[in-house]
Amino acid sequence: MGSRLTEHGIEDFYFCRRLDYCQGFEADTVWTVASWRADQGFDLYDEARREWLNIILVQGLKGPLLVKAAVFDLLATVMYDSDAFRNLLEVPEVRKTYELDEAALASLESDALALLRFQCRYLADLLFTPGSLWETPGRLAAWLSRRQGG
């Protein structure tokens, strides 16, 4: 499976590889992409993956993110450490900005998929909101200079 960003959104494409260790080709079952996705419960995984993938693909179009170490640590926490990210939900400014009442906080605490969705939203806001991280002065010039070997 591969994915690419098009003018219509994320486009997935599928391919099949015959690997020596895979016994699936010896079975009597004939798989289609749809039947395999259903059998593997892939739709739930894909729902969470799509938000994350959209951020990665769009950010890739903007070039590398040049930020200070403290900001990089925040981004890493948002992307990879859900337990540490939960601590950020205790910050009053975050609660106010995202209008997180007690019911919303309880949902984020108990529902891993809801938390992942919120993390994607928070990350997208950090990266793509005008005046936020991606508009760091000089970022585009530095990226273009490195691409041109300067």
N, C-alpha and C positions, 0 to 999 in steps of 0.2 A: 504494500500500500504506500502511496505517496500522496502528497498534497501540494497544491500551489494556489497562490492568490490571484484571482482574475478580477475583472471589472464587475463581475456578478457575485463575488465572494469567494469562499474557499471551495476549490474543486478537488475532489479526491479521485485517484485512479488506482486500479488494482492490477496486480500481476501475480502469477503463480510460479513458484520456484520448486523444482524437484530436488529435495535434499536427501542425502543418503540415509540419514537417521529417521526421516519421516515415514511412518507406516500408513499414513492416510491414503496413499495411492494404492495400497493393497486391499483396502476395504471395498465393500460393495456399494457404499453410499456415493452418490453423485452430488457434489456440492455446487451451488451457485453462490455468488457473492451474498445475495440476500439470505439464503438459507444458512450459510456459515455465520453471518453476522447474528442472526436470530439464535442459533445454537450456542454461540459463545457469549451471548449477552452483551454484544459489542455496542449496542445503541446507548446504553447507560454510560459506558466508558467514553464513547464518541461525543456525547453531549458535553461532558466536562472538557474533553480534549479540544473541541472546536473553539471554545472561548480562549483557551491558552494558545492554541495554534494561530488564531487571528492576531493576537498580540505579538507573537513572535514574528509572523510574516510581515505585518505592518511595520514593526520596529526595524526589521531587516531592510525595508525600503528606505528608511530614514538614515541608515548607517549606524555605526557603533555609538553607544551611549558613553559620553565622556562626563563622569561625575566624580565627586570627592569620595573618599573611602567610606565616610559615614553614610552617605546616600547609597553607595553600592551595598553596604551592609543591610540597609533598609530594603532595598530591592531584593536582595538574596533572601531575606526573611519572608517577604511577601510571596516570593516564588517557590521557596523550598521548605519552609518551616512553619507549618500550620499551627503547631502548638505555641511557638513564640509569637506568631501573628495574633493569636487570641489575646495576648497581653496588650496589644495595640488598641484593641476594642475597649479597653478601660480608660483610654485617654479621652477626656471630656470633649476636646475639639473634634475628634474623630466621630464620637457619638452624635454631636450636634451637626456636623457637616453631612453625615449620612443618615440623619434622623433615625438613629437606632434607639428604639425604646426597649423596655425590659423584655417584651415578647420577641422582638427581633434578635436581641442578644441571646435569649434562651434558645432560639432556633439555630443561631450560628454556633452555639456551644454544643448542641446535641446532634446536628445534622452536618456530616462531613461534606456532603455535596453542596449544601447551602453555603458553607464556609468557603469552599473552593470557588464557587461562583462570586462570592463577595471579594475574595482575594483577587480574582481576575478583574473585577470592576475597579477595585482600588488601584491595582497595577496599571490598568488602562488610563485611569485618571492621572496617575503620577507621570506616565510617559507621554500622554497625548493631549492633556488639557493645556490650552494656550497659557503661557506664563509659568508653566511647570518645568520639570526637569529637562525635557527634550529641547527646550528653547534656550539652553545654556549659551551665553554669549561666546562666539567663536567656535562653537561645536562643528558647524557645517564646514567652515574654512579649514579647521584642523583635519577633519575627515577627508576632505578633498585633497589636501596637501599630502596626506599619507598615501592615498590611492594613486597619486601621480608620482610617488617616490620621493617626495620633498621632505 
